[in-house]
Amino acid sequence: MEVELLHQPDSAIARIQLDAGEEIIAEAGSMIAMSDALQVNTTMRQGRRGGGIMGGLKRMIAGESLFLSQFRSYQDGNEIWLAPKLIGDLLVYDMEGQDLIVQATSYLACSSKVDLDLGFEGIKSVFSGESIFWLTLSGYGKAILTSFGGIYAIPVDGEYTVDTGHIVAFERTLDFNVTKASSSWIGSFLGGEGLVCRFRGQGKVYCQTHSVSAFGSIIGSLLPAR
């Protein structure tokens, strides 16, 4: 499987080339174009922990589609084009047995041997107050993540603080807790910072340059009353 990213960082799209026997599991509705020879199925299953009805319901709770789209190639040289719903960037992350924690809305696609689940981090983040749910990706293969705006990596060695609305993903080697940005809750919210994640350990945090919730608040305030 080869993934080529085009039109980065503001309007990124992924061109994925598949050989015979290869599959890619994508967020429903993300396919833009594809070779006629690809077989397409709709599934609620992806991975040993994220499958079936419960797996689909978990994704719905996290703001994702109930279903996933499965694209399988039976011959070499097939291709598919995938794009996210929002304007932004894409990242290809190579899974080599480690765990990657991904904000649910940042998942676009992955190889068939990558497991997908809403784990403890997802439940923990319910208390963040910003409706953020995180998926756990594990296994082997490629994962394609999307962001709102540009995406960049921050190497963490020790402690680091990131606004919850700007997190795309982080490596499982990092521990975290959700807390207020300043020393007081009043100061945090009056200052506009709200809640943040404080990371500890060694690993990478992947961030996006813009916040979906902040953008939605601005656009919402300009719309006429219904």
C-alpha positions, 0 to 999 in steps of 0.5 A: 500500500502506498499513500500519497498526500496532495494539496497540503496543508489546507485542502489535503487529499490522499491518493492510495494505491492498493495491490492485490489482497490489500484493504483499507478501512475508511470513515463513511463518506470519505471516498472521492474517487476510485478504480472500478475494480475495487470491491466496496463493503459497508461494515461495523467491524474494524479490529478485534476490540472495535467490531460489531454493533458495540463497535459501531455504537462506540463510534457513534458516541464519539461523533463518528459514523456508525458504519465504516467503508471497506475497500478491497483490491483483487489486483495490483495497481488499483487506487482510491482517493480519500478526503476529510469533511473539513478543510485541513491537512492529512498525516500518515502514521505508521503503526508498528505494534504501538498504540496511538490515541486519536481524537475521534473526528481526526480518524480518516482511514487505516489498513485492515490490520490496524485495530480501532477502539474507543478505550479508556482514554475515550471515557476519561475525556468525557469529563473534559467538557468539550465533547472530545472522545479519543479512539485507540489505534493499535496493530500494524499498517498505516493510519491516515489522520485528518486535522482542521488546518495544518497538522504538526508534531510536538516531541514531548520529553517531560511535561507539556500542555496542549489545548484540548481543542487542538489535539489530533493524536498522541502516542500511548507512551504519554500519560495525560490529565485534563485540567484548567489552563491557569491556577483558577477555573474562573481565570481559565474560562475568562481568559478564553483558554478553558481546558487543557491536557497536561502530558507527561513522559516521552512521545509525540503529540500531533496538533492542529492549527485551528479548533473546530469548536472555536470556529463553530462558535464564531460562525454560529454567532453570525448566523441568523436566529432560527 
